[in-house]
């Protein structure tokens, strides 16, 4: 694939170097040097137009992010649908980076961009009608004894997530992937990347999830001061501080979703991709057995959001 096709598609000057692979995690990315500067390309076959539109509105609201290059997305022969961004010099977030106030402010901004969103439990990866089916499926998979032992725990966790989301009324359109791996540090401060999952969610559940994720970054237990400072900044900029015994239900829902993905891969319901099947099954078994302890820990961590 000739790099000139990329620069032509995005209205850039001629390429001055080759297309260079950068990462291949959830999405493949590349860098390309052009006469207009370096750009980052990201393979985005599943990004809905609504997510791109929300990213545009969030940028106008003042949220720090990489600069997207028009027309937003292009279908390049040999690459497929890709998005292009101006390159930013940055480094990954470190545990000692003090960004709690920035995170609270950014979450508050995110939740004012489009406060009309409406979501459903589907985003919380609920599979209450599938766990038993997976257990009863054919094949001798190493995770089946664990699922048999812990099916009541998983069903209870699934129901708890559904109940918590059903009780929320603060539905918004938002980023939906505010995690430490999506925050980069630049010379001018943090930036939030990876907007491809933007869509409807609960403001309070996303805020609690993101704050807890930062408070546990590089730590075995959450740092209460990080939670307090991020919650205070969120409230200072117009957000309602997240509280409640189930406020970390989103983290539980995502854990269940990742487990469900491993079971689907194990049963051939979705491609394994780069995953080793044996490793996938081993991790599925471990994740199943971890659900009771993980649920208890989240319940304990939720108390840190309920301090006066």
C-alpha positions as CSV (number, residue, x, y, z in Angstrom):
1,X,0.0,0.0,0.0
2,X,1.6,3.3,-1.1
3,X,1.6,6.0,1.6
4,X,0.6,8.6,-1.1
5,X,-2.9,7.1,-1.0
6,X,-3.2,8.0,2.6
7,X,-2.0,11.6,2.2
8,X,-4.3,12.1,-0.7
9,X,-7.3,10.7,1.2
10,X,-6.7,13.1,4.1
11,X,-5.7,16.1,2.0
12,X,-2.1,16.2,3.3
13,X,1.2,17.0,1.5
14,X,3.4,14.2,0.2
15,X,4.6,11.5,2.5
16,X,8.3,11.8,3.5
17,X,8.7,8.3,5.0
18,X,7.1,4.8,5.1
19,X,4.0,3.7,6.9
20,X,5.4,2.3,10.2
21,X,3.4,0.0,12.5
22,X,3.1,1.4,16.0
23,X,0.8,-1.0,18.0
24,X,-1.6,-3.8,17.4
25,X,-3.7,-4.1,20.6
26,X,-7.5,-3.6,20.3
27,X,-6.9,-1.6,17.1
28,X,-3.9,-1.5,14.8
29,X,-2.1,1.9,14.5
30,X,0.7,3.3,12.3
31,X,2.7,6.5,12.0
32,X,3.4,8.3,8.8
33,X,5.7,11.2,8.2
34,X,4.5,13.8,5.7
35,X,5.5,17.2,4.6
36,X,2.9,18.6,6.9
37,X,4.3,16.7,9.9
38,X,3.9,13.2,11.4
39,X,0.4,11.7,11.7
40,X,-1.0,8.7,13.5
41,X,-3.4,6.3,11.7
42,X,-5.8,4.0,13.4
43,X,-7.8,1.1,12.0
44,X,-11.4,1.8,12.9
45,X,-13.7,-0.7,11.2
46,X,-16.3,-0.6,14.0
47,X,-16.4,3.1,14.9
48,X,-19.9,4.4,14.5
49,X,-20.5,7.8,13.0
50,X,-22.1,8.9,16.2
51,X,-18.8,8.4,18.1
52,X,-17.0,10.6,15.6
53,X,-19.6,13.3,15.9
54,X,-19.4,13.2,19.7
55,X,-15.6,13.4,19.6
56,X,-16.0,16.6,17.5
57,X,-18.4,18.1,20.0
58,X,-16.1,17.2,22.9
59,X,-13.2,18.9,21.3
60,X,-15.2,22.1,20.8
61,X,-16.1,21.9,24.6
62,X,-12.4,22.2,25.4
63,X,-11.4,18.6,26.2
64,X,-7.8,17.9,25.6
65,X,-7.4,15.3,22.9
66,X,-5.3,14.6,19.7
67,X,-6.3,16.7,16.7
68,X,-8.3,14.6,14.2
69,X,-7.6,15.2,10.5
70,X,-10.5,15.7,8.1
71,X,-12.6,14.1,6.7
72,X,-12.7,12.1,9.9
73,X,-12.4,8.6,8.3
74,X,-11.3,7.2,5.0
75,X,-11.3,3.8,3.4
76,X,-7.8,3.1,2.2
77,X,-7.1,0.2,-0.1
78,X,-4.8,-2.2,1.8
79,X,-5.7,-0.8,5.2
80,X,-9.5,-0.5,5.3
81,X,-11.3,2.2,7.2
82,X,-8.8,4.4,9.1
83,X,-8.8,7.6,11.1
84,X,-5.9,10.1,11.1
85,X,-4.6,12.3,13.9
86,X,-1.9,14.9,14.2
87,X,1.0,13.2,16.1
88,X,1.5,14.4,19.7
89,X,4.8,13.8,21.6
90,X,3.7,12.1,24.8
91,X,4.4,9.4,27.3
92,X,2.1,6.9,29.2
93,X,0.5,8.0,32.5
94,X,2.6,7.0,35.5
95,X,1.3,6.2,39.0
96,X,3.0,9.3,40.4
97,X,1.4,11.7,37.9
98,X,-1.0,14.0,39.8
99,X,-4.0,14.3,37.5
100,X,-6.9,13.7,39.9
101,X,-8.2,17.3,39.5
102,X,-7.8,17.1,35.7
103,X,-9.7,13.9,35.6
104,X,-12.6,15.2,37.6
105,X,-12.8,18.3,35.5
106,X,-12.6,16.3,32.2
107,X,-15.4,13.9,33.3
108,X,-17.6,16.9,34.2
109,X,-17.0,18.4,30.7
110,X,-17.6,15.0,29.0
111,X,-21.0,14.8,30.8
112,X,-22.2,18.2,29.6
113,X,-21.4,17.7,25.9
114,X,-24.5,15.7,25.2
115,X,-26.7,15.1,28.3
116,X,-29.5,13.6,26.3
117,X,-28.0,10.2,25.7
118,X,-29.9,7.1,26.7
119,X,-28.2,3.7,27.2
120,X,-29.2,0.2,28.3
121,X,-27.6,-2.6,30.1
122,X,-26.2,-4.0,26.8
123,X,-23.2,-1.7,27.3
124,X,-22.6,-3.3,30.6
125,X,-22.0,-6.7,28.9
126,X,-24.8,-8.5,30.6
127,X,-25.3,-12.2,29.6
128,X,-27.9,-13.5,32.1
129,X,-29.4,-15.5,29.3
130,X,-26.1,-17.0,28.1
131,X,-24.2,-18.3,31.1
132,X,-26.3,-21.4,31.5
133,X,-26.2,-22.0,27.7
134,X,-22.4,-21.8,27.7
135,X,-22.3,-24.2,30.7
136,X,-24.5,-26.7,28.9
137,X,-22.7,-26.5,25.6
138,X,-20.7,-29.4,24.2
139,X,-17.0,-29.9,24.6
140,X,-14.6,-30.5,27.5
141,X,-13.4,-27.1,28.4
142,X,-11.2,-26.6,31.5
143,X,-13.4,-23.6,32.7
144,X,-16.6,-25.6,32.8
145,X,-16.2,-27.0,36.4
146,X,-15.4,-23.5,37.6
147,X,-18.5,-22.1,35.8
148,X,-20.6,-24.9,37.3
149,X,-19.3,-24.0,40.8
150,X,-19.7,-20.3,40.4
151,X,-22.8,-19.9,38.2
152,X,-24.9,-18.5,41.1
153,X,-22.2,-15.9,41.8
154,X,-22.0,-14.9,38.2
155,X,-25.8,-14.7,37.9
156,X,-26.0,-12.6,41.1
157,X,-23.3,-10.3,39.8
158,X,-25.1,-9.9,36.5
159,X,-28.3,-9.1,38.2
160,X,-26.6,-6.6,40.5
161,X,-25.1,-4.7,37.5
162,X,-28.5,-4.7,35.8
163,X,-30.3,-3.4,38.9
164,X,-27.8,-0.6,39.4
165,X,-28.0,0.6,35.9
166,X,-31.8,0.5,35.9
167,X,-31.8,2.7,38.9
168,X,-29.7,5.5,37.2
169,X,-31.4,8.4,35.5
170,X,-28.2,10.4,34.6
171,X,-27.8,9.0,31.1
172,X,-25.5,10.9,28.8
173,X,-23.5,10.4,25.7
174,X,-19.9,10.1,26.7
175,X,-16.4,8.7,26.0
176,X,-17.1,5.3,27.8
177,X,-13.4,4.3,27.9
178,X,-11.8,6.8,30.3
179,X,-9.0,4.5,31.6
180,X,-5.4,5.2,32.5
181,X,-4.2,3.5,29.4
182,X,-6.1,6.1,27.4
183,X,-4.6,9.1,29.1
184,X,-1.3,10.4,27.7
185,X,1.0,13.0,29.3
186,X,2.3,15.8,27.0
187,X,4.3,18.9,27.6
188,X,1.1,20.9,28.1
189,X,-0.7,18.4,30.2
190,X,-2.8,15.2,29.9
191,X,-4.8,14.3,26.8
192,X,-7.6,11.8,26.5
193,X,-7.3,9.4,23.5
194,X,-9.4,6.6,21.8
195,X,-12.8,8.0,21.3
196,X,-14.1,5.0,19.2
197,X,-16.3,3.6,21.9
198,X,-18.2,6.9,22.6
199,X,-21.9,6.4,23.2
200,X,-24.6,6.4,25.9
201,X,-23.8,5.6,29.5
202,X,-24.6,6.7,33.1
203,X,-22.6,9.8,34.1
204,X,-22.2,8.7,37.7
205,X,-21.2,5.1,36.9
206,X,-18.7,6.3,34.3
207,X,-17.3,8.9,36.7
208,X,-16.9,6.3,39.5
209,X,-15.3,3.8,37.2
210,X,-12.8,6.3,35.8
211,X,-11.9,7.7,39.3
212,X,-11.5,4.2,40.8
213,X,-9.3,3.2,37.8
214,X,-7.0,6.2,38.4
215,X,-6.9,5.6,42.2
216,X,-5.8,2.0,41.6
217,X,-3.3,2.8,38.8
218,X,0.0,1.1,39.9
219,X,-1.5,0.2,43.3
220,X,-2.8,-2.9,45.0
221,X,-5.6,-0.9,46.7
222,X,-7.2,2.4,45.8
223,X,-5.7,5.7,47.0
224,X,-8.5,7.5,49.0
225,X,-7.0,10.9,48.4
226,X,-7.1,10.4,44.6
227,X,-10.8,9.5,44.9
228,X,-11.6,12.5,47.1
229,X,-9.7,15.0,44.9
230,X,-11.2,13.7,41.7
231,X,-14.7,13.7,43.1
232,X,-14.3,17.2,44.4
233,X,-13.1,18.5,41.0
234,X,-16.0,16.7,39.3
235,X,-18.5,18.4,41.7
236,X,-16.7,21.8,41.4
237,X,-17.3,21.7,37.6
238,X,-20.9,20.7,37.8
239,X,-21.0,16.9,38.2
240,X,-23.0,15.1,40.9
241,X,-20.5,13.2,43.0
242,X,-21.0,9.4,42.5
243,X,-22.2,7.6,45.6
244,X,-24.0,4.4,46.5
245,X,-23.1,0.8,47.4
246,X,-23.3,-0.2,43.7
247,X,-21.4,2.7,42.3
248,X,-18.7,0.5,40.9
249,X,-21.1,-1.7,39.0
250,X,-19.6,-0.7,35.7
251,X,-16.2,-2.2,36.7
252,X,-18.1,-5.4,37.5
253,X,-20.0,-5.4,34.2
254,X,-16.8,-5.0,32.2
255,X,-15.2,-7.9,34.1
256,X,-18.2,-10.0,33.2
257,X,-18.0,-8.8,29.6
258,X,-14.3,-9.8,29.3
259,X,-15.1,-13.2,30.8
260,X,-18.0,-13.7,28.3
261,X,-15.7,-12.8,25.4
262,X,-13.3,-15.6,26.5
263,X,-16.1,-18.1,26.7
264,X,-17.3,-17.1,23.2
265,X,-13.8,-17.5,21.9
266,X,-13.4,-20.9,23.6
267,X,-16.7,-22.1,22.1
268,X,-15.9,-20.8,18.6
269,X,-18.6,-18.2,18.7
270,X,-16.1,-15.5,17.8
271,X,-12.6,-15.5,16.3
272,X,-9.7,-16.0,18.7
273,X,-7.5,-13.5,16.9
274,X,-4.0,-13.5,18.3
275,X,-5.0,-15.3,21.5
276,X,-3.7,-18.7,22.3
277,X,-6.7,-21.0,22.9
278,X,-5.1,-22.8,25.8
279,X,-4.1,-19.6,27.5
280,X,-7.6,-18.2,26.8
281,X,-9.2,-21.1,28.6
282,X,-6.8,-20.9,31.5
283,X,-7.6,-17.2,32.0
284,X,-11.3,-17.8,31.6
285,X,-11.2,-20.4,34.5
286,X,-9.2,-18.0,36.7
287,X,-11.6,-15.1,35.9
288,X,-14.6,-17.2,36.8
289,X,-13.1,-18.2,40.2
290,X,-12.2,-14.6,40.9
291,X,-15.8,-13.2,40.5
292,X,-16.8,-13.6,44.2
293,X,-13.7,-11.9,45.6
294,X,-13.8,-9.2,42.9
295,X,-17.4,-8.4,43.8
296,X,-16.6,-8.2,47.5
297,X,-13.6,-5.9,46.8
298,X,-15.7,-3.6,44.7
299,X,-18.3,-3.4,47.4
300,X,-15.6,-2.5,49.9
301,X,-14.0,0.1,47.5
302,X,-17.4,1.7,47.0
303,X,-17.3,2.9,50.6
304,X,-14.5,5.3,49.6
305,X,-17.0,7.1,47.5
306,X,-19.5,7.5,50.3
307,X,-17.4,9.3,52.8
308,X,-18.5,12.8,53.9
